[in-house]
Amino acid sequence: MNCSRHPIVKWAQRPDDLYITIELPDAKDVKLKLEPEGKFFFSATSGADNIPYEIDMDLFDKVDVNESKANVGLRNIIYLITKAESKWWSRLLKQEGKPPVFLKVDWDKWVDEDDEQDTNVGNDMDVGDIDFSKLNMGGGNFDGDPAYDDEVDDGSDTEEEDSEEVIANEVSDKKNAEVADGVPEKEA
């Protein structure tokens, strides 16, 4: 028997949209399906052993399938789902009770309803380097865009790590220079 696993799923919302991020590096054979009544299905394989992953959720309310978009990246799959009605949902899933353990709030994208009314923070939403215009997920199955299979890591993580290393070296060099000059180090 081949049993599917659940990847970690993060979510956040705005009055008009849901942000669903499925954390599954190197996902292959990605299939996404979204239905107007809020049925959301995802499946893919990952890893050298092609371990199957699957999610089947009933979202809290209806969605606009034609306005919803997805992007399959190297590390995760991001789905920007447009709600059928502009309103805050009390939870992500239709089913009440404790949510599944694989479902987490995406605090990086989360905005409280009160905050949304005070400021227009939705316009500066950071969803990474995603070009949603290339993919329109609609209601059909998604079998993957071959262009993404050839995608090469741009090394953006290493640029950040390199800049942190440069800063650490500068601080270390400054401390060494102070010691050489006979300047005592500050006591805590």
PALO-637379 format. One record per residue (C-alpha): residue number from 1; x, y, z. Coordinates in steps of 0.2 Angstrom, whole numbers, plus 5000, padded with zeros to 4 digits. Layout:
REM residues N
{pos->NUM	px->X	py->Y	pz->Z}
...
END
This chain:
REM residues 188
{pos->1	px->5000	py->5000	pz->5000}
{pos->2	px->5007	py->5017	pz->4995}
{pos->3	px->5002	py->5030	pz->5008}
{pos->4	px->5003	py->5048	pz->5005}
{pos->5	px->5010	py->5061	pz->5017}
{pos->6	px->5005	py->5079	pz->5021}
{pos->7	px->5017	py->5093	pz->5017}
{pos->8	px->5017	py->5108	pz->5029}
{pos->9	px->5004	py->5120	pz->5023}
{pos->10	px->5005	py->5138	pz->5028}
{pos->11	px->4990	py->5150	pz->5026}
{pos->12	px->4986	py->5169	pz->5028}
{pos->13	px->4971	py->5179	pz->5022}
{pos->14	px->4965	py->5196	pz->5017}
{pos->15	px->4947	py->5201	pz->5014}
{pos->16	px->4949	py->5196	pz->4995}
{pos->17	px->4962	py->5183	pz->4995}
{pos->18	px->4970	py->5168	pz->5003}
{pos->19	px->4988	py->5164	pz->5003}
{pos->20	px->4992	py->5145	pz->5003}
{pos->21	px->5010	py->5140	pz->5003}
{pos->22	px->5014	py->5122	pz->5002}
{pos->23	px->5032	py->5118	pz->5008}
{pos->24	px->5038	py->5104	pz->4997}
{pos->25	px->5056	py->5106	pz->4990}
{pos->26	px->5059	py->5099	pz->4973}
{pos->27	px->5041	py->5094	pz->4970}
{pos->28	px->5038	py->5084	pz->4955}
{pos->29	px->5022	py->5079	pz->4946}
{pos->30	px->5013	py->5093	pz->4954}
{pos->31	px->4994	py->5093	pz->4952}
{pos->32	px->4983	py->5107	pz->4959}
{pos->33	px->4964	py->5108	pz->4958}
{pos->34	px->4953	py->5121	pz->4965}
{pos->35	px->4934	py->5121	pz->4963}
{pos->36	px->4922	py->5135	pz->4965}
{pos->37	px->4913	py->5128	pz->4981}
{pos->38	px->4931	py->5129	pz->4990}
{pos->39	px->4937	py->5111	pz->4987}
{pos->40	px->4956	py->5112	pz->4986}
{pos->41	px->4967	py->5097	pz->4981}
{pos->42	px->4986	py->5095	pz->4979}
{pos->43	px->4997	py->5080	pz->4975}
{pos->44	px->5015	py->5079	pz->4971}
{pos->45	px->5030	py->5068	pz->4974}
{pos->46	px->5047	py->5073	pz->4981}
{pos->47	px->5064	py->5066	pz->4985}
{pos->48	px->5075	py->5053	pz->4978}
{pos->49	px->5062	py->5040	pz->4982}
{pos->50	px->5047	py->5050	pz->4974}
{pos->51	px->5038	py->5050	pz->4991}
{pos->52	px->5019	py->5054	pz->4987}
{pos->53	px->5012	py->5070	pz->4996}
{pos->54	px->4993	py->5074	pz->4995}
{pos->55	px->4981	py->5087	pz->5002}
{pos->56	px->4962	py->5087	pz->5001}
{pos->57	px->4954	py->5101	pz->5010}
{pos->58	px->4937	py->5110	pz->5010}
{pos->59	px->4940	py->5128	pz->5012}
{pos->60	px->4928	py->5139	pz->5023}
{pos->61	px->4919	py->5147	pz->5009}
{pos->62	px->4917	py->5149	pz->4990}
{pos->63	px->4932	py->5155	pz->4979}
{pos->64	px->4934	py->5163	pz->4962}
{pos->65	px->4943	py->5149	pz->4952}
{pos->66	px->4947	py->5160	pz->4937}
{pos->67	px->4955	py->5174	pz->4947}
{pos->68	px->4966	py->5162	pz->4957}
{pos->69	px->4984	py->5159	pz->4953}
{pos->70	px->4998	py->5147	pz->4957}
{pos->71	px->5017	py->5146	pz->4956}
{pos->72	px->5027	py->5131	pz->4957}
{pos->73	px->5045	py->5135	pz->4964}
{pos->74	px->5060	py->5125	pz->4969}
{pos->75	px->5056	py->5125	pz->4987}
{pos->76	px->5037	py->5128	pz->4988}
{pos->77	px->5021	py->5130	pz->4979}
{pos->78	px->5011	py->5146	pz->4982}
{pos->79	px->4993	py->5147	pz->4978}
{pos->80	px->4985	py->5165	pz->4978}
{pos->81	px->4966	py->5161	pz->4980}
{pos->82	px->4953	py->5174	pz->4977}
{pos->83	px->4938	py->5173	pz->4988}
{pos->84	px->4921	py->5173	pz->4979}
{pos->85	px->4915	py->5187	pz->4992}
{pos->86	px->4926	py->5200	pz->5000}
{pos->87	px->4925	py->5196	pz->5018}
{pos->88	px->4936	py->5189	pz->5032}
{pos->89	px->4934	py->5170	pz->5036}
{pos->90	px->4934	py->5164	pz->5054}
{pos->91	px->4945	py->5150	pz->5049}
{pos->92	px->4953	py->5141	pz->5033}
{pos->93	px->4943	py->5125	pz->5033}
{pos->94	px->4924	py->5122	pz->5033}
{pos->95	px->4926	py->5109	pz->5046}
{pos->96	px->4926	py->5115	pz->5064}
{pos->97	px->4937	py->5110	pz->5078}
{pos->98	px->4956	py->5108	pz->5079}
{pos->99	px->4965	py->5110	pz->5062}
{pos->100	px->4976	py->5096	pz->5055}
{pos->101	px->4994	py->5096	pz->5062}
{pos->102	px->5001	py->5100	pz->5045}
{pos->103	px->4992	py->5116	pz->5043}
{pos->104	px->5000	py->5132	pz->5050}
{pos->105	px->4997	py->5151	pz->5050}
{pos->106	px->5009	py->5160	pz->5039}
{pos->107	px->5014	py->5174	pz->5051}
{pos->108	px->5025	py->5182	pz->5038}
{pos->109	px->5010	py->5186	pz->5027}
{pos->110	px->4997	py->5187	pz->5041}
{pos->111	px->4987	py->5203	pz->5044}
{pos->112	px->4974	py->5205	pz->5057}
{pos->113	px->4957	py->5211	pz->5052}
{pos->114	px->4959	py->5227	pz->5063}
{pos->115	px->4976	py->5231	pz->5055}
{pos->116	px->4969	py->5229	pz->5037}
{pos->117	px->4955	py->5242	pz->5041}
{pos->118	px->4968	py->5254	pz->5048}
{pos->119	px->4981	py->5253	pz->5034}
{pos->120	px->4981	py->5247	pz->5017}
{pos->121	px->4995	py->5234	pz->5020}
{pos->122	px->4989	py->5222	pz->5007}
{pos->123	px->4996	py->5232	pz->4993}
{pos->124	px->5014	py->5229	pz->4998}
{pos->125	px->5012	py->5210	pz->5001}
{pos->126	px->5029	py->5201	pz->4998}
{pos->127	px->5026	py->5185	pz->4989}
{pos->128	px->5044	py->5183	pz->4984}
{pos->129	px->5050	py->5183	pz->4966}
{pos->130	px->5034	py->5175	pz->4959}
{pos->131	px->5027	py->5179	pz->4942}
{pos->132	px->5009	py->5174	pz->4944}
{pos->133	px->5005	py->5180	pz->4926}
{pos->134	px->5014	py->5164	pz->4919}
{pos->135	px->5002	py->5152	pz->4927}
{pos->136	px->4983	py->5152	pz->4928}
{pos->137	px->4978	py->5138	pz->4938}
{pos->138	px->4959	py->5139	pz->4935}
{pos->139	px->4949	py->5123	pz->4940}
{pos->140	px->4959	py->5110	pz->4930}
{pos->141	px->4973	py->5099	pz->4935}
{pos->142	px->4990	py->5106	pz->4934}
{pos->143	px->5003	py->5094	pz->4927}
{pos->144	px->5018	py->5106	pz->4929}
{pos->145	px->5026	py->5119	pz->4917}
{pos->146	px->5041	py->5111	pz->4909}
{pos->147	px->5050	py->5128	pz->4910}
{pos->148	px->5050	py->5126	pz->4929}
{pos->149	px->5059	py->5109	pz->4927}
{pos->150	px->5074	py->5117	pz->4920}
{pos->151	px->5074	py->5131	pz->4933}
{pos->152	px->5091	py->5134	pz->4941}
{pos->153	px->5094	py->5140	pz->4958}
{pos->154	px->5099	py->5158	pz->4956}
{pos->155	px->5110	py->5158	pz->4972}
{pos->156	px->5100	py->5172	pz->4981}
{pos->157	px->5102	py->5163	pz->4997}
{pos->158	px->5121	py->5163	pz->4996}
{pos->159	px->5121	py->5182	pz->4992}
{pos->160	px->5113	py->5185	pz->5009}
{pos->161	px->5124	py->5173	pz->5017}
{pos->162	px->5140	py->5181	pz->5009}
{pos->163	px->5134	py->5198	pz->5015}
{pos->164	px->5132	py->5192	pz->5033}
{pos->165	px->5149	py->5184	pz->5032}
{pos->166	px->5157	py->5201	pz->5026}
{pos->167	px->5149	py->5211	pz->5040}
{pos->168	px->5155	py->5198	pz->5053}
{pos->169	px->5173	py->5199	pz->5046}
{pos->170	px->5172	py->5218	pz->5046}
{pos->171	px->5167	py->5218	pz->5065}
{pos->172	px->5180	py->5205	pz->5068}
{pos->173	px->5194	py->5216	pz->5059}
{pos->174	px->5188	py->5231	pz->5069}
{pos->175	px->5190	py->5222	pz->5086}
{pos->176	px->5207	py->5216	pz->5081}
{pos->177	px->5213	py->5233	pz->5076}
{pos->178	px->5206	py->5240	pz->5093}
{pos->179	px->5216	py->5227	pz->5102}
{pos->180	px->5232	py->5231	pz->5092}
{pos->181	px->5230	py->5249	pz->5095}
{pos->182	px->5229	py->5246	pz->5114}
{pos->183	px->5211	py->5252	pz->5115}
{pos->184	px->5203	py->5242	pz->5128}
{pos->185	px->5187	py->5232	pz->5124}
{pos->186	px->5171	py->5239	pz->5132}
{pos->187	px->5165	py->5228	pz->5147}
{pos->188	px->5148	py->5222	pz->5147}
END
